[in-house]
Amino acid sequence: METKANHRQAESPTQRIHRAYGDLPEGERKAADLVLDMPGELAIWSASELADRAKVSNATVSRLFRRLGYSSYEEARRAARSLRAVGSPLYLAESAKGAVQERDFLARHISVETKIVEATLAMVNPLTLDAVSELLAKRRRLRVAGFRNSYFAAEYARTMLAQFRPGIELLNAPGQTLAEGIAGVGSGDVVLVIGLRRRPSGFTEFVRAVAETGADVVLIADRSIREAPAEAHYNLSCIVETPQAVDSYAGVLALLRLLALSVLAKLDAQGRRHLERIETFHEKLSELE
């Protein structure tokens, strides 16, 4: 059986930060926030650089990583190097305060959306994608949850995946309390939670409650999330921030489509038979034109 020490050793630096985040002092939290915002840079920055960027002392950085269970900052840095995502993080040069000329507004918009999709998909770890797809394809029951701006993405995921397999429902369905939804899942089930920023208060407690049922939790969230990733079994990240006032959901939709295609590949003939069965009923009911 996996010991608590072995489990902690297997956690990434960001997972350890999320687990400890609620108890961090203010100075250490500043350094932690910087790492969570730019996790790939942990592999590059020295302890002094991190301290300088976070505007804290070197001693504060050292205390943070000792609190996370590392013998030194260098040990955490080596762990980050081994886990560094493929591709560059998203850096948008345009200022949100700059006036956009009408003639190049569309071109700028296309550029922003393209970068968001590319950056989101570049962060996908193929091993994580394979493991998550296996869960979503093979577990008997799949529940999907999302709140506020994440609700439409959760419904989109449910609609796509329901074309390939049965047993899929929204966990936070309209007219149903969260407790009623959570009580309906347990060991052997999988719950896909989408948590984009401007999440409702109590979101971490919700994810924790779902995990405590014994169901496997897959969390898709943007980089602003804190603490909740420590409660999930698998985490996938997406980009939503832009220089404009409105977030972009192009990245999360692209990620969900990738996930659906990967699930279909796992299901293979079984998934295609389910899709054919749906199409047969479409024709009998004359539902679609």
HELIX and SHEET records of a PDB file:
HELIX    1   1 LYS A    4  ALA A   10  1                                   7    
HELIX    2   2 PRO A   13  ALA A   20  1                                   8    
HELIX    3   3 TYR A   21  ASP A   23  5                                   3    
HELIX    4   4 GLU A   26  ASP A   37  1                                  12    
HELIX    5   5 PRO A   39  ALA A   43  5                                   5    
HELIX    6   6 ALA A   47  ALA A   54  1                                   8    
HELIX    7   7 ASN A   58  ARG A   67  1                                  10    
HELIX    8   8 TYR A   73  LEU A   83  1                                  11    
HELIX    9   9 GLU A  102  ALA A  122  1                                  21    
HELIX   10  10 PRO A  126  LYS A  138  1                                  13    
HELIX   11  11 ARG A  148  SER A  150  5                                   3    
HELIX   12  12 TYR A  151  LEU A  161  1                                  11    
HELIX   13  13 LEU A  178  ALA A  183  1                                   6    
HELIX   14  14 PHE A  203  ALA A  211  1                                   9    
HELIX   15  15 ALA A  228  GLU A  231  5                                   4    
HELIX   16  16 ALA A  250  LEU A  267  1                                  18    
HELIX   17  17 ALA A  269  LEU A  285  1                                  17    
SHEET    1   A 5 ILE A 168  LEU A 170  0                                        
SHEET    2   A 5 LEU A 142  GLY A 146  1                                        
SHEET    3   A 5 VAL A 190  GLY A 195  1                                        
SHEET    4   A 5 ASP A 216  ASP A 222  1                                        
SHEET    5   A 5 TYR A 234  CYS A 238  1                                        
END                                                                             
